Amino acid sequence: MKSTFSPKLFLKTWIASYILVYAFPSPFYFIPLLNEFLLKYFVAVRDEITTVIARLVLGQPDFKKPQVNGSGDTTFNYMELISFPLIALVLTILILMIFRKKPWVSKLFSWSIIYARYHVGLILISYGVAKFMIGQFPSPGIYTLEQTFGESSPMGLAWRFFGYSDTYKIFMGLSEISAGLLLLFRRTAILGALMSVAVTTNIVLVNFSFDVPVKLMSSHLLLFSLLILVPSVKALIDFFILQKHTRLYTPGIVWKTRAQRKLWLAGKLIFAVLLPLMLIAGHFISQSMRTSRLNQWEGAYTFSRNNLPDSAGVYWTNVMIDQNSMNVKTSGKNDHYYTIEDFNEEGEIYFVRSANQEDPYLLKILENSEGEYQLLVTLGEQQMDITTSRKKKSDYLLMQRGFNWVNEYPFNR
């Protein structure tokens, strides 16, 4: 049989291998027990290879993969930009050396595009649903309203901007969910990829412009979205630029037997229907952990006159209560952070400095007839009596201004 090897086949096989190495085991880790008994070993081997390469490149014999902390742009992640292409190259060489005469080798690229569709689609759905929940872009809290622009990080500034408007969050969420759902079905995959390119381009620009540490992941989503369009590039150019009659082509899999078709249908139901529903349900379930009881004593309390010093000889100058947390600023220009364990309508707030603190501190809030507030603080054996003014969320201009159809002049202070 004639060899099917060619430079074009080599490149397409390498791209297919890279998609597999980067994306796997997504989304299969959602399948119960599969990750625990099988998939985690693939990840462990991949991470070990990356670690070895990182130690050689960085000259750090003790280099290790960091704990998950929310950043996708760690040194380890950048080392994956070296290890993943190398792993994909080794897989490509092995495939073409051992299986180059097999007919399925020429179909690997098409299959990888299908896999990329599901990978990008499910991630976009997950991120889109999150826009409707508490978590990714929270609305401004007391800490945020008291913070100045100059004290914000670029990412914090972007998060506050997105978090302010529920309307814009809904728009972003619907855009991501729509693109993701369209990618899951072959007939709508091209439209989904075009939408995904637009959506992920915006995400990439935000991440690079505001130093959001998921630059690498979002860049791969954009890259994979573009790769999904590769088989249809000619048709898209003919239609949008040359204005020719054309027909779109979306890679699919032709199954020869009835059993294969049934198996594929079962997989389709799992990954195109069941998994999206599981992602949505997971987000809803997580809300119970993110949502806290409304604290009617929220606000920024600024002291109108001096109070007793604490054991270090410094005065409290400001108290900010934001849901279940409390921040105290002192005359020594220090910030002390506390967790609120409980509060009641009588103004009694019980708070701790650390999770292992057995006896909580007590803050008693009383409002007098002049609109001022008296804070009675008990810190162990020490007590403080502080007279303050209070600023609620509704007192801030950002929360008061709202939307206006008519603006006789720009209000952009």
KAJOKA-V75359 format. One record per helix or strand. SS is the DSSP state (H for helix, E for strand). FROM is the first residue (numbers start at 1). LEN is the number of residues. If there is no record, write none. Layout:
BEGIN
ss=[SS,SS]
from=[FROM,FROM]
len=[LEN,LEN]
END
This chain:
BEGIN
ss=[H,H,H,H,H,H,H,H,H,H,H,H,H,E,E,E,E,E,E,E,E,H,H]
from=[7,28,34,75,103,142,149,154,166,186,215,233,258,299,316,325,335,348,361,373,382,393,397]
len=[17,3,25,24,28,5,3,11,18,24,16,8,33,5,7,6,9,5,7,7,10,3,5]
END
